Amino acid sequence: MNQRKTPCTTPIPHRFLSRFCIRPPGALGFLLALGALLLLFSSCLTPASSEGERAELAADYYRLGNAFYSEGDYAASTEYLSRAYGLNPEIPGLGLSYALSLLRLGNQSEAEAILTGLVEDDPMQPLYYSALAYSAALQEDFSSAEGYYQALGELREPNPQELFNWILIRVRLGDLESAAALIQGIPEEWLNDQPELLAAAGRVALLRENFDEALDLLKRYQARGGSKPDFLSDLVEVLHFHGLYLEEAGVRATLHRQSYKAEEQAIKLTHLYVTEIEDLSQGFAWIKRAIEAGLAEEVEELFSVFDPTQQAELNRLADAAATLEAAE
């Protein structure tokens, strides 16, 4: 279908660039087209251009860079925010946005230089410390990240994402008691709304060998749709400790399903989710399907979750195997 074109007979004033004639379909297409127009306009700037024109163009670059950031296009975001910063670095919020975009591209040194300058200008802004902590954590400088979060905490309560990061930083520092202290202050509604906080709390409980608490927290994390492999691996460990071998097998199957992209393998591995299987002979039948799919490693690992000391269960598996072989 041809795009509808609105006749344009006069040059488009800069302040109306966002209302141009041909609008590509989709948000990203719109942003790309708008960016092209802004770049075209900026090429016309001269030393004689008014400060108002430069300030207006910088503001448009800033808005466009933020829009690309929201779309996840961090390269384009950084490009336009850089242009805005070059024209008018005093735009409120621009320095922080530019620094965060640079961090997304792995340019920590330039981002930290900007953020350090922002802190010097306004040491009471907690967002600057949050960004610096994020940058330090990316570089695995957890001691510095801890210091930045402490500075943030003196200014305001951390939000759920900051609190999650802070807990895991203390875990990486080996300071489990301080991590537990952060967890104790988490409002219950945050735990209900933010599954990753449940996972972080579960990891701390597991490392402190509070296995009952860890089981409760990590199962709540999974029940709320949590699926990050690191935290599901924590759940596997605590399920094994409690002897919940079938549930452990189910979580292992989920992890395997995440690690294989092929649809056929994913379907086969779905059948290995055995948490609700009451008869282990049925569990054996699902494992047999995985054997037929050629997933030998997964089969071996799933067999391994059954405690070899539980002879009754193993005998039931053996009986199921004999029944299946006889049927063939």
C-alpha positions as CSV (number, residue, x, y, z in Angstrom):
1,M,0.0,0.0,0.0
2,N,1.4,3.4,-0.9
3,Q,1.9,5.8,1.9
4,R,-0.4,8.8,1.9
5,K,1.5,12.0,1.1
6,T,0.5,15.4,2.3
7,P,1.5,18.1,-0.2
8,C,4.3,20.3,1.1
9,T,4.9,23.5,-0.8
10,T,6.9,25.5,1.7
11,P,9.9,24.7,3.9
12,I,9.1,23.1,7.2
13,P,10.0,25.4,10.1
14,H,12.3,23.6,12.7
15,R,9.7,23.9,15.5
16,F,7.3,21.8,13.4
17,L,9.7,19.0,12.3
18,S,7.8,16.5,14.4
19,R,4.7,17.1,12.1
20,F,6.3,16.2,8.8
21,C,4.6,15.0,5.6
22,I,5.4,11.3,5.3
23,R,5.1,9.2,8.5
24,P,6.7,5.7,8.1
25,P,4.7,2.9,9.7
26,G,5.7,1.9,13.3
27,A,7.3,3.8,16.1
28,L,10.9,3.0,15.0
29,G,10.3,4.0,11.4
30,F,8.8,7.3,12.7
31,L,11.9,7.9,14.9
32,L,14.3,7.2,12.0
33,A,12.5,9.5,9.7
34,L,12.4,12.3,12.3
35,G,16.1,11.8,13.0
36,A,16.9,12.1,9.4
37,L,15.0,15.4,9.2
38,L,16.8,16.7,12.3
39,L,20.2,15.8,10.9
40,L,19.3,17.6,7.7
41,F,18.3,20.7,9.6
42,S,21.5,20.6,11.7
43,S,23.6,20.5,8.6
44,C,22.2,24.0,7.8
45,L,23.4,25.5,11.1
46,T,26.1,28.0,10.8
47,P,28.1,30.0,13.4
48,A,25.6,32.8,12.8
49,S,22.7,30.6,13.7
50,S,20.8,31.9,16.7
51,E,21.2,30.5,20.2
52,G,17.4,29.8,20.1
53,E,17.8,27.6,17.0
54,R,20.6,25.7,18.6
55,A,18.7,25.2,21.9
56,E,15.6,24.1,20.0
57,L,17.5,21.6,18.0
58,A,19.3,20.3,21.1
59,A,15.9,19.8,22.8
60,D,14.6,17.8,19.8
61,Y,17.8,15.7,19.7
62,Y,17.2,15.0,23.5
63,R,13.6,13.9,23.0
64,L,14.6,11.7,20.0
65,G,17.5,10.1,21.9
66,N,15.2,9.3,24.8
67,A,12.6,7.8,22.4
68,F,15.3,5.6,20.8
69,Y,16.4,4.5,24.3
70,S,12.8,3.5,25.1
71,E,12.8,1.4,21.9
72,G,16.0,-0.3,23.0
73,D,18.1,1.1,20.1
74,Y,21.0,2.3,22.3
75,A,23.3,3.1,19.4
76,A,20.8,5.5,17.9
77,S,20.0,6.9,21.3
78,T,23.6,7.6,22.1
79,E,24.1,9.3,18.7
80,Y,21.3,11.8,19.2
81,L,21.9,12.4,22.9
82,S,25.6,13.1,22.0
83,R,24.5,15.7,19.5
84,A,22.1,17.3,22.1
85,Y,24.9,17.3,24.6
86,G,27.3,18.9,22.2
87,L,24.8,21.7,21.5
88,N,23.5,22.3,25.0
89,P,24.8,20.1,27.9
90,E,22.7,22.2,30.4
91,I,19.4,20.7,29.4
92,P,17.9,19.3,32.6
93,G,18.2,15.5,32.6
94,L,20.3,15.3,29.5
95,G,23.6,14.4,31.2
96,L,22.0,11.5,33.0
97,S,20.2,10.2,29.9
98,Y,23.4,10.4,27.9
99,A,25.4,8.6,30.6
100,L,22.9,5.8,30.8
101,S,22.9,5.3,27.1
102,L,26.7,5.2,27.1
103,L,26.6,2.5,29.8
104,R,24.3,0.5,27.6
105,L,26.9,0.5,25.0
106,G,29.7,-0.4,27.4
107,N,31.4,3.0,27.5
108,Q,31.8,3.2,31.2
109,S,34.7,5.7,31.2
110,E,32.9,8.4,29.3
111,A,29.7,7.8,31.3
112,E,31.4,8.0,34.6
113,A,33.1,11.2,33.6
114,I,29.7,12.7,32.9
115,L,28.2,11.3,36.1
116,T,31.1,12.5,38.3
117,G,30.6,16.0,36.9
118,L,26.9,15.8,37.6
119,V,27.5,14.7,41.2
120,E,29.9,17.7,41.7
121,D,27.3,20.1,40.5
122,D,24.4,18.5,42.5
123,P,25.5,16.0,45.2
124,M,22.0,15.7,46.5
125,Q,20.6,13.9,43.4
126,P,20.2,10.2,44.1
127,L,19.8,9.2,40.5
128,Y,23.4,10.0,39.9
129,Y,24.6,7.6,42.6
130,S,22.2,4.9,41.2
131,A,23.8,5.3,37.8
132,L,27.3,5.3,39.2
133,A,26.6,2.1,41.2
134,Y,25.3,0.5,38.0
135,S,28.4,1.5,36.1
136,A,30.7,0.1,38.9
137,A,28.8,-3.2,39.0
138,L,29.2,-3.6,35.3
139,Q,32.9,-3.4,35.9
140,E,32.7,-5.8,38.8
141,D,33.9,-3.0,41.2
142,F,31.4,-4.1,43.9
143,S,33.1,-2.1,46.7
144,S,32.5,1.2,44.8
145,A,29.0,0.1,43.9
146,E,28.3,-0.5,47.6
147,G,29.6,3.0,48.4
148,Y,27.4,4.6,45.8
149,Y,24.3,2.7,47.0
150,Q,25.0,3.8,50.5
151,A,25.2,7.4,49.3
152,L,21.9,6.9,47.6
153,G,20.3,5.4,50.7
154,E,21.2,8.5,52.7
155,L,19.2,10.6,50.3
156,R,16.1,8.4,49.8
157,E,14.8,4.8,50.0
158,P,16.0,2.7,47.0
159,N,13.4,1.7,44.5
160,P,12.8,-2.1,43.9
161,Q,15.3,-2.3,41.0
162,E,18.0,-0.5,43.0
163,L,17.3,-2.7,46.0
164,F,17.5,-5.8,44.0
165,N,20.9,-4.7,42.6
166,W,22.1,-3.7,46.0
167,I,21.3,-7.0,47.6
168,L,23.2,-8.9,44.9
169,I,26.2,-6.6,45.2
170,R,26.3,-7.4,48.9
171,V,26.1,-11.1,48.0
172,R,29.1,-10.7,45.6
173,L,31.0,-9.0,48.4
174,G,30.2,-11.9,50.7
175,D,28.3,-9.7,53.2
176,L,25.3,-11.9,53.6
177,E,24.2,-10.4,56.9
178,S,24.0,-6.9,55.4
179,A,22.2,-8.4,52.4
180,A,19.7,-10.0,54.8
181,A,19.2,-6.6,56.6
182,L,18.2,-5.0,53.3
183,I,15.7,-7.8,52.7
184,Q,14.1,-7.4,56.1
185,G,13.0,-3.9,55.2
186,I,11.3,-4.9,51.9
187,P,7.5,-4.2,51.9
188,E,5.4,-7.3,51.3
189,E,3.7,-5.6,48.3
190,W,7.1,-5.2,46.7
191,L,7.7,-8.9,47.1
192,N,4.3,-9.7,45.5
193,D,4.9,-7.3,42.6
194,Q,8.6,-7.8,41.9
195,P,9.5,-11.5,41.4
196,E,13.2,-10.7,41.2
197,L,13.2,-9.4,44.8
198,L,11.8,-12.8,45.8
199,A,14.7,-14.5,43.9
200,A,17.3,-12.3,45.5
201,A,15.9,-13.0,49.0
202,G,15.8,-16.7,48.1
203,R,19.4,-16.7,47.1
204,V,20.5,-15.0,50.3
205,A,18.5,-17.5,52.4
206,L,20.1,-20.4,50.4
207,L,23.6,-19.1,51.0
208,R,22.8,-18.6,54.7
209,E,21.6,-22.2,54.7
210,N,18.0,-21.2,55.7
211,F,16.7,-23.9,53.3
212,D,13.0,-23.7,54.4
213,E,12.9,-20.0,53.8
214,A,14.8,-20.3,50.5
215,L,12.3,-23.0,49.3
216,D,9.4,-20.7,50.1
217,L,10.9,-17.6,48.4
218,L,12.1,-19.4,45.3
219,K,8.9,-21.3,44.7
220,R,7.0,-18.0,45.0
221,Y,9.4,-16.5,42.5
222,Q,8.7,-19.3,40.0
223,A,5.0,-19.2,40.7
224,R,5.0,-15.5,39.7
225,G,6.5,-16.3,36.4
226,G,10.2,-15.9,37.3
227,S,12.3,-17.7,34.8
228,K,15.9,-16.4,35.0
229,P,18.3,-19.5,34.8
230,D,20.5,-18.4,37.7
231,F,17.6,-18.2,40.1
232,L,16.0,-21.4,38.8
233,S,19.3,-23.1,39.4
234,D,19.1,-21.9,43.0
235,L,15.6,-23.5,43.2
236,V,17.0,-26.8,41.8
237,E,19.6,-26.8,44.6
238,V,17.1,-26.2,47.4
239,L,14.6,-28.7,46.0
240,H,17.3,-31.4,45.9
241,F,18.2,-30.6,49.5
242,H,14.5,-31.1,50.6
243,G,14.3,-34.4,48.6
244,L,11.7,-33.0,46.2
245,Y,13.1,-34.9,43.3
246,L,10.2,-34.8,40.9
247,E,9.8,-31.0,41.3
248,E,13.6,-30.8,40.9
249,A,13.3,-32.7,37.6
250,G,10.6,-30.3,36.5
251,V,12.7,-27.2,37.1
252,R,15.6,-28.9,35.4
253,A,13.4,-29.6,32.4
254,T,12.5,-25.9,32.3
255,L,16.2,-24.9,32.3
256,H,16.9,-27.3,29.5
257,R,13.9,-26.0,27.5
258,Q,15.4,-22.5,27.9
259,S,18.8,-23.6,26.6
260,Y,17.5,-25.2,23.4
261,K,16.0,-23.1,20.7
262,A,14.7,-25.8,18.4
263,E,10.9,-26.0,18.7
264,E,10.8,-29.8,18.5
265,Q,13.2,-30.2,21.3
266,A,11.3,-27.6,23.4
267,I,8.1,-29.6,22.9
268,K,9.8,-32.8,23.9
269,L,11.3,-31.2,27.0
270,T,7.9,-29.8,28.0
271,H,6.9,-33.4,28.6
272,L,9.6,-33.8,31.1
273,Y,7.9,-31.3,33.5
274,V,7.0,-33.9,36.1
275,T,6.1,-31.9,39.1
276,E,2.5,-33.1,39.0
277,I,3.1,-36.7,38.0
278,E,1.8,-39.0,40.8
279,D,3.0,-42.2,39.3
280,L,6.8,-42.5,38.5
281,S,6.1,-44.9,35.8
282,Q,4.5,-42.0,33.9
283,G,7.6,-40.0,34.6
284,F,9.6,-42.8,33.1
285,A,7.4,-42.7,30.0
286,W,8.2,-39.0,29.5
287,I,11.9,-39.7,29.9
288,K,11.5,-42.5,27.3
289,R,10.2,-39.9,24.9
290,A,13.3,-37.8,25.5
291,I,15.4,-40.8,24.7
292,E,13.6,-41.2,21.4
293,A,14.2,-37.5,20.7
294,G,18.0,-38.1,21.1
295,L,18.3,-35.9,24.2
296,A,20.7,-38.2,26.0
297,E,22.3,-35.7,28.3
298,E,18.9,-34.4,29.5
299,V,17.8,-38.0,30.2
300,E,20.9,-38.8,32.2
301,E,20.5,-35.6,34.3
302,L,16.8,-36.3,35.0
303,F,17.5,-39.8,36.1
304,S,20.2,-38.5,38.4
305,V,17.7,-36.5,40.5
306,F,16.1,-39.7,41.8
307,D,17.8,-40.6,45.1
308,P,19.5,-44.0,44.5
309,T,18.8,-44.9,48.2
310,Q,15.1,-44.8,47.6
311,Q,14.8,-48.4,46.4
312,A,11.1,-48.4,46.2
313,E,11.0,-45.6,43.7
314,L,13.8,-47.2,41.6
315,N,11.9,-50.5,41.6
316,R,8.8,-48.8,40.3
317,L,10.9,-47.3,37.5
318,A,12.4,-50.7,36.8
319,D,8.9,-52.2,36.7
320,A,7.7,-49.4,34.4
321,A,10.7,-50.1,32.1
322,A,9.8,-53.8,32.0
323,T,6.2,-53.1,31.2
324,L,7.1,-50.7,28.4
325,E,9.6,-53.2,26.9
326,A,7.0,-56.0,27.0
327,A,4.5,-53.8,25.3
328,E,6.9,-53.2,22.4
